[in-house]
Amino acid sequence: MDAMETILSRRSIRRYTPQRVPEGVVQQLLEAAMSAPSAGNEQPWQFIVITDRKLLDEIPRFHPFSDMLKEASVAIVVCGDQHREKYRDHWVQDCSAATQNLLLAAHALGLGAVWVGLYPNEDRVARIRRLLGLPGHVIPLCLVPLGYPAEEIPREHRYDPARVHHDRW
């Protein structure tokens, strides 16, 4: 799949088959995520790969929008490491870019994935932090459930020329 087709056809997938995602594929996704741009090339990200079924099943108990984890064979938590920051508070943008790379790579590799937000919801951040034993300087931005798609969502055409402004508003 070429880059434009990957970008234009990627959809949020919330249903997965029981087929497990191989460790080598997860490593490819992490390599794509870590290839994202970052402010000052600081790369303030850390990733937690969750495959433990107990952990995957625990998250929907406190996160109301994460039921798809019950079908996912793996999820990746994307975190910002404040000790790696050169430019204060840029970790959010940097980790968002890494998450988008991860989502696009998953789609290009035939996987389904969805961005499930954690930050800035203080309760969700605290609960994930406790569940996964995160140190205080590491802030979970989001989690990305992954699996082989058990649903197909058609491409949407989202380009809206009314939202494009040239030179001035």
WOJO-V611325 format. One record per residue. RES is the residue in one small letter. PHI is phi in whole degrees, -180 to 180 (* if undefined). OMEGA is omega in radians with two decimals (999 if undefined). Layout:
# WOJO-V611325
res=RES phi=PHI omega=OMEGA
res=RES phi=PHI omega=OMEGA
This chain:
# WOJO-V611325
res=m phi=* omega=3.13
res=d phi=-78 omega=-3.02
res=a phi=-60 omega=-3.12
res=m phi=-65 omega=3.11
res=e phi=-63 omega=3.10
res=t phi=-61 omega=-3.12
res=i phi=-64 omega=-3.03
res=l phi=-75 omega=-3.09
res=s phi=-105 omega=3.14
res=r phi=-65 omega=3.12
res=r phi=-133 omega=3.07
res=s phi=-77 omega=-3.11
res=i phi=-108 omega=-3.06
res=r phi=-119 omega=3.12
res=r phi=-126 omega=-3.05
res=y phi=-132 omega=3.04
res=t phi=-78 omega=3.11
res=p phi=-73 omega=-3.12
res=q phi=-60 omega=-3.12
res=r phi=-78 omega=3.08
res=v phi=-84 omega=-3.12
res=p phi=-63 omega=-3.13
res=e phi=-58 omega=3.12
res=g phi=-64 omega=3.10
res=v phi=-70 omega=3.09
res=v phi=-60 omega=3.11
res=q phi=-63 omega=3.08
res=q phi=-62 omega=3.13
res=l phi=-63 omega=3.13
res=l phi=-67 omega=3.07
res=e phi=-63 omega=3.09
res=a phi=-63 omega=-3.14
res=a phi=-60 omega=-3.09
res=m phi=-76 omega=3.06
res=s phi=-93 omega=-3.14
res=a phi=-69 omega=3.03
res=p phi=-72 omega=3.08
res=s phi=-151 omega=-3.12
res=a phi=-59 omega=3.13
res=g phi=62 omega=-3.09
res=n phi=55 omega=-3.07
res=e phi=-76 omega=3.10
res=q phi=47 omega=-3.02
res=p phi=-82 omega=-3.03
res=w phi=-91 omega=2.95
res=q phi=-137 omega=-3.09
res=f phi=-130 omega=3.04
res=i phi=-117 omega=3.10
res=v phi=-94 omega=-3.12
res=i phi=-108 omega=3.04
res=t phi=-123 omega=-3.14
res=d phi=-67 omega=-3.08
res=r phi=-58 omega=3.13
res=k phi=-63 omega=3.13
res=l phi=-68 omega=3.13
res=l phi=-60 omega=-3.13
res=d phi=-79 omega=-3.12
res=e phi=-75 omega=-3.04
res=i phi=-60 omega=3.12
res=p phi=-64 omega=3.09
res=r phi=-69 omega=3.13
res=f phi=-123 omega=3.14
res=h phi=-111 omega=-3.01
res=p phi=-68 omega=-3.09
res=f phi=-115 omega=-3.04
res=s phi=-124 omega=-3.12
res=d phi=-59 omega=-3.13
res=m phi=-63 omega=3.10
res=l phi=-63 omega=3.13
res=k phi=-66 omega=3.11
res=e phi=-105 omega=-3.08
res=a phi=-72 omega=3.08
res=s phi=-89 omega=-3.13
res=v phi=-156 omega=2.99
res=a phi=-140 omega=3.10
res=i phi=-118 omega=3.06
res=v phi=-95 omega=3.13
res=v phi=-98 omega=-3.05
res=c phi=-125 omega=3.02
res=g phi=-101 omega=-3.13
res=d phi=-104 omega=-3.09
res=q phi=-65 omega=3.09
res=h phi=-74 omega=-3.13
res=r phi=-101 omega=-3.09
res=e phi=-80 omega=2.92
res=k phi=-94 omega=-3.08
res=y phi=-118 omega=-3.04
res=r phi=-49 omega=3.04
res=d phi=66 omega=3.04
res=h phi=-85 omega=-3.12
res=w phi=-59 omega=-3.12
res=v phi=-64 omega=3.12
res=q phi=-64 omega=-3.10
res=d phi=-63 omega=-3.13
res=c phi=-72 omega=3.04
res=s phi=-67 omega=3.09
res=a phi=-64 omega=3.11
res=a phi=-64 omega=3.13
res=t phi=-66 omega=3.11
res=q phi=-62 omega=3.07
res=n phi=-60 omega=3.14
res=l phi=-61 omega=-3.14
res=l phi=-63 omega=-3.14
res=l phi=-68 omega=3.11
res=a phi=-64 omega=3.12
res=a phi=-59 omega=3.14
res=h phi=-62 omega=-3.13
res=a phi=-63 omega=-3.14
res=l phi=-92 omega=3.09
res=g phi=85 omega=3.12
res=l phi=-99 omega=2.98
res=g phi=-105 omega=-3.13
res=a phi=-157 omega=3.09
res=v phi=-150 omega=3.10
res=w phi=-84 omega=3.10
res=v phi=-117 omega=-3.04
res=g phi=-72 omega=3.02
res=l phi=-120 omega=3.10
res=y phi=-75 omega=0.18
res=p phi=-98 omega=3.13
res=n phi=-67 omega=-3.03
res=e phi=-61 omega=-3.14
res=d phi=-66 omega=-3.14
res=r phi=-65 omega=3.09
res=v phi=-61 omega=-3.12
res=a phi=-65 omega=-3.10
res=r phi=-68 omega=3.09
res=i phi=-66 omega=-3.14
res=r phi=-58 omega=3.13
res=r phi=-67 omega=-3.09
res=l phi=-59 omega=-3.04
res=l phi=-103 omega=3.09
res=g phi=68 omega=-3.12
res=l phi=-73 omega=3.03
res=p phi=-70 omega=-3.06
res=g phi=-61 omega=-3.11
res=h phi=-86 omega=3.13
res=v phi=-111 omega=-3.06
res=i phi=-113 omega=3.12
res=p phi=-75 omega=3.12
res=l phi=-82 omega=-3.06
res=c phi=-160 omega=2.98
res=l phi=-129 omega=-3.09
res=v phi=-124 omega=3.02
res=p phi=-69 omega=-3.08
res=l phi=-135 omega=3.04
res=g phi=-180 omega=3.05
res=y phi=-79 omega=-3.00
res=p phi=-62 omega=3.01
res=a phi=-109 omega=3.08
res=e phi=-148 omega=3.08
res=e phi=-126 omega=-3.14
res=i phi=-113 omega=-3.07
res=p phi=-65 omega=3.09
res=r phi=-62 omega=3.04
res=e phi=-112 omega=3.05
res=h phi=-96 omega=-3.01
res=r phi=-107 omega=-3.13
res=y phi=-64 omega=-3.12
res=d phi=-132 omega=-3.10
res=p phi=-62 omega=3.12
res=a phi=-68 omega=3.13
res=r phi=-98 omega=-3.14
res=v phi=-106 omega=-3.12
res=h phi=-124 omega=-3.12
res=h phi=-112 omega=3.07
res=d phi=67 omega=3.12
res=r phi=-147 omega=3.09
res=w phi=-67 omega=999
